Amino acid sequence: MGWAVRCYSDLLPHLEQQYPERASLFRDPRTLSVQLSDLLRLVVVFQNGGGYADDDVEPYPFLNSNFVRFQDSELIVGWERKTAKEDAPIEDMLNKSLGQWQFFAKAGSPTLNATIWDVITNLEQLHRSETHDSDIRSQVIGVSGPSAFTKRVRKIRRAQKAQERRKTLQVNTTGVASLAQTTSGTAVSAWRGLMKSLFTDAVLDSSRSSANVTVLTIHAFGCGQGHSQSPPCEITNPRIWSKHWFQASWLGGQPVAIEKRQDDDDDDDDGEVPADSDVMADARVGMPQDPSRMPLMG
């Protein structure tokens, strides 16, 4: 599979063309370049389909074959961090967060569209607030960055899982009446099967795909970190899609220090945290040469 790669170095024109009524927000001197970068990557992939990657993301040999497995998904994302931190909000970057440095989506993705408007709303609320924190991390992570992204994805996945369970309940309860017509031994076995399907996550497959949103483990995009059971970056590991070098140009180009933490045993589908992404001038967008496939970033 080949990819057409596009690089973006100018943040404003594309955003202003798509959202002309928000031009003053984008040009407000309080709006940071990294916030526009976070927003633009969502907008470009939402409109065109494809994938996004920071320019410090190195694709690994199994990226294409892994992508083919999930290419029917509306959105493909992966955990960056998933650790225990009692005093941090659930979507805080030091607790649980999805990586925003690489993701894939189909054009018109409802999840990306909702996230775009979350970011726009967050920026407007930030500018209306009486206090404007000078700390760049507080202005980015929860406003346009990984925490905002994670919050929206988790909300949609929870709704999707609830819908799947309701469907399972409806299907299985229609079979309860037929249990009475079976022999007693068969009825007991069938009833146990019904209870297992109703009260476990057996209806969810091992890819952690909920409806059309697929959330991958930290292996996919977050190898080489000192937390969250992140694996070493080995190009022979088929679970690894790419390696992120954590250059963090949005923080002045200082690589992010990888900190050892005690891993969280919580195995829910949502969690880990990214060090956020580089400005869009340091970003790449790509699409497969075969237009019948979902485009992806390279």
Residue, then its C-alpha position, 0 to 999 in steps of 0.5 A: m500500500g502506498w501513501a500520498v503525503r501532504c505537509y502543512s506549514d500555514l495554519l490559518p488559511h485552511l481554518e478560516q476557509q472552513y470556519p470563516e465565522r471563527a476567523s477572529l478566534f483563530r487570529d486572536p493573539r491569545t490563540l496559540s499556534v499549537q492550539l491551531s495545530d491541534l485543530l487543523r489536524l482534526v479538520v483536515v482528516f475530517q474533511n479528507g479522510g486519512g491519517y495524521a502523524d507528527d513529523d517525529v513519528e517513525p513508521y514501523p514495518f507492520l503499520n500497513s498490515n495493521f492498518v488494513r485490519f482496521q481500515d473499516s473503522e470510522l476512527i483508529v486511535g491508540w493509548e499513549r498513557k494509562t497510569a494511576k495518579e490519584d490527584a489527577p482528573i481521569e483525562d489528565m495527561l499524567n493519568k490517562s490519555l489517547g495519543q494525538w500524535q497519530f490517528f486515522a479516520k474516515a472523511g466525515s467522522p462524527t467523532l472528529n466533527a464533535t471533537i472539532w467543535d469541542v476545541i472551538t468551544n474550549l478556545e472561546q471559553l478560555h478567551r472569555s475567562e477572567t484569568h488566562d493561565s500563562d502556563i502553556r500546558s494548561q492552555v493546550i492539554g485540556v483545551s485543544g490537546p490530548s485530554a480534550f481528544t480523549k474526553r470526546v472519544r471516551k464519551i462516544r465509546r461509552a455510548q456505543k458500548a451501552q448501545e451494544r449491550r442494549k442490543t445484546l439484551q434485546v436479542n437474548t431476552t427473546g430467547v428466554a421463552s424458548l428455554a422453557q421448551t428445552t429439557s432441564g439440563t439444556a435449559v440450565s446450560a443455555w441460561r448460563g450462556l445468556m447470563k455470561s453474555l449479558f453481564t460480561d464484556a464478551v460482546l466486545d472483541s479483543s481489538r477493543s473496537s466499539a462500533n466504528v471507533t477502534v482504540l488500540t493498546i499502547h503498543a500501537f503508537g506509544c512504544g518505548q515509554g517508561h510507564s503503562q506497560s509500554p513495550p520496547c520499540e522493536i521493529t520486529n514486534p507486529r503490534i507496533w505501528s510506529k515510534h514517537w520520538f517525543q521532540a515536543s517542539w510545541l514546548g520549545g523543542q525540548p524532548v519530553a522526559i520519560e518518567k517511571r511510574q507505577d502502572d495502573d492495573d485498571d484495564d478499561d478501554d480508555g486511558e493513557v496520555p500523550a505529550d501532545s503534538d508538534v505544531m502543524a508546520d511539523a506535521r504530515v498527512g497522508m492518504p493511500q494511493d488506492p482511493s477506495r481505502m480509508p486514507l491515512m497519515g504517514 
